[in-house]
């Protein structure tokens, strides 16, 4: 789905430096496009070189850079933020979107899988906040949005490690929001349900392999949890993220906002 914007009207974030982890694909790419449209300078962080063609964004005069970094490694994150600041200045908006999901019955969830889910989804969020927060405190302004999941609000079978990590992200969000509430820094979590991304495509493929169902049958099962009977669109998640950055959302902090078609209330 291609996003279109009135570029002259959307400049509320002009001059702000936003850093989006996992910003080259899926939800992260939709967030990146929308923040750019609102006038922000955007750094995307990811383990792989920039794969999408961003020349259209740059040709439109928008400021966009990509840095290769693994958010699970604290020293790598610290260096990536230093590089990001050297061009665009302090990070004022942080969107922790990078993540992984793997499924297994609990008794087949070994320590490696457990650690992997916590390292990428929870530790990565921790490392990036630690790298961004000093600058926000110095500026007395900041926005931190953690992309969690409905799996951080409720339980789902066969993804206990992922659920534990995402519940941890929401606990971190709530605790930090209280610490920095008087500093004009807000900290929120956005919690999508099943979203039309590569991650869900991988989940569908795994269901097909493990159960013998068709992709259509597997998809029907996934969307049955959503009262609207559909996958969430990445752009719908991006809209929530952008709103939390824009003027008028200052009183919203410590929240875990479900974008799930009514699956979680």
N, C-alpha and C positions, 0 to 999 in steps of 0.2 A: 504494500500500500504506500503510495507516494504522498508525502506531506506537502501541502502548499500553504504559503503564508503571505500576508500583507507585510512585506519587509519594512516599509516605512513606519508602520504602526507598532511593530514589535521591537522596541529598543529599550525595554525596561531594565535589561541587564547589561547595557552598554558599559564597557570598561571592566566588567567583572571577569575574573579568571576562574573558570570551572574545570575541574578535573574529573573525568569519568573513567572508572576502571571497567575493563571489558567493553570499551566504547565503540568498537568497530563492527559489532554484530548484534543482531536481535534487539533486545530492549535497550542496550547501551547505545547502539547506533541511532535508534529513535530518539533517545534522550539527547544525544549529541546534536542531531539535526535541529531539535526544538530550541535548545539553549543557544545555538548559533543564531537561529532566527530571531531570538530575543536580544541579540547583540553581544552575547558573552564571547570572550576568548576561550577556546576549549582545548584542553590537552586530553587525549585519550591514552590510556595505559593498557597494555595487553602483552601476553606472552609471545605473540607472533608479530612479524612485521605487518604494517598496515596493508590489509588485503583489499579493502574497498577503494574504488577510485573516488578520491575526495576533490578532484580538480574543479568540479562544478562549484563546490562550496568556496574554494579559494578564489576562483574566478569572480565570484560574487562579492569579493572584498572581505570575506570573513576570515578571522584568524583561527587557524586550526593546526595542531601539531600532534604527532603520535610518538610515543616513547615505548620501546620494548622493555617490559619488566614483568617479573613474576611476583604477584602481591603476597605470596606466602613467605617470601624472604625479606626480613626486615632491613638488612643492609642494602639490598637492591631497591627496595621501596624508597629508602632515604635518599639514595643517589638519584632515582627517577624524579622525585619531588624537587630536588636541587636543580636538576636540568630543566624541569618545567618552569620553575621560578625564574631561571636565568633569562628566559625569553618573555614570559607573560606576567611576571611578578607573582606575589604571594597568592596561594590558592584560597579563594574566598568561598567557593562552592565545591563541595566534595560529594560525588555520587558513587557510592560503593556498590557497583553492579557485578563485578567479576565473581563467578561462582561455578561450582560443579555439582552434579547430582548423580548418585549411583544407587542402585537398589539391590537388596539382598534380604532374605529372611534373617531375623535377628541372630540365630545360631550359626548362620553362615557369614555373618558380618565379622570379619577378622579385624585384628588391631590395625592392620595397614589401611583397610577401608575406613575404619573409624577415624584414624588420624588424618587421612586424606580429606575427609569431609570437613573436619574441624579446622584443619590447617588452611584450606583455601577459603572456606565460607566464613569462618569466624576469625581466625588469626589474621587473614588478609584484611578484613575490615578494621581490626585493631591496629595493624601496622600503618594503614593509610590515615586513619584518624590521628594517630600519634604524630605523623609527619605533617599533617595539615593544621592541627589545632593551635600550635604556638603562634602562627601567623594570624589566625582568626582572633585569638585573644589580644594580640598586639594591636589589631585594627579595631577591636571592640565590635566586630560584625562577622557573621559567618552562617553558612547553611550546610548542614550535613544530612544527606539522605541516604539511608541504607536500604538497598533492594533486598528485602527478606523474601517471604513467601507465605502463602496461607499455611504452609508446613511449619511456620514459626508461631502460628496461632492455634492450630489443632494438630492432632496426630493422624498419620497415615500409615497403614501397614506396609512393611517391606522397605521402608526408607528411614529406619530409626536413627541412623547416624546423621542423615541430612536434616531430619526434624530436630535433632538435638542441636546441631550447628545453628539452624535458623532461629530456634527458640533462644539460643545464646545471643544472636545478633539483636533480637528484640529486647532482651534484658539489658544488654549494653546500651542500646538506644535510650531506654528509659532512665537508666542510671546517669548517663552522661548529660542528658537533657536537663536534669536537676542541677548538676554541677555548674553548668554554663548558662543557666536561664537568665541571670542578671547581666550577662555580657553581650546581649543582643545576638546571641548565637542560638539557633534552633537545631534540634536533632530529632529526626523522624525516620520511621521505617515505612516503606511502601511494600505491600504484600500481595503480589499477583497470584491469582490462581493459575491453572494450566494456560500457558500463553503460546501463541503461534511462533515458536522459535526453533532453532536447531536442537536445543536441549530436549524439547518435547518430541521432536522427530526421532531423536535417539531413543527416548523412552518408548515410543510407539514401535520402533524396530525391535527393541528388546522384548516387548510383549508378544510380538508376532513370532519371534524365534522361540520363546519359552513356552508359549501356549498353543501355537498353531493357528491362532485366529488370524483373520485378514487385518490389514491396516484399518479398513473402514470399521470393522467390529471393535478393534482396540480404541479407535478414536471415539466411537460412540460411548464406550465405557468411560473414558476420561471425561468427556463433556457432560455425561449424565450427572456429575457432581455439581455442575453449574446450572442453576435454575433457568438461565437463558439458553442452555443447551448449545454452547459454542465455546471455542477457544477465545481467550482474551487477546486483543491486538496489542503489539508492542507500543503503538502510538497512544493507546489508552493509558498505559503505565507511564509513558513519557509526559502526558498531560498532567498527571498527578505530581510527578517530580517537579516539573516546571512551576506549577502553582505554588509549591512549597518554597520556591526560590523568589517568587515575585512579591512586590509590595502588596500588603493586605493580608499576608499569611503569618504575620509576626507573632500572633498569639497562639499559633499551633506549634506545639513542641512536645516531645515525648510520646507521640502517637504512632500507632501501627495501623496504617490505613489499608484495608483490604480492597483490592481491585479484582473482583471475582464473580461479578454478575449475581451477587446475593448468596454465594455458597457459604461465606462466613459473615456473620453479622455480630 
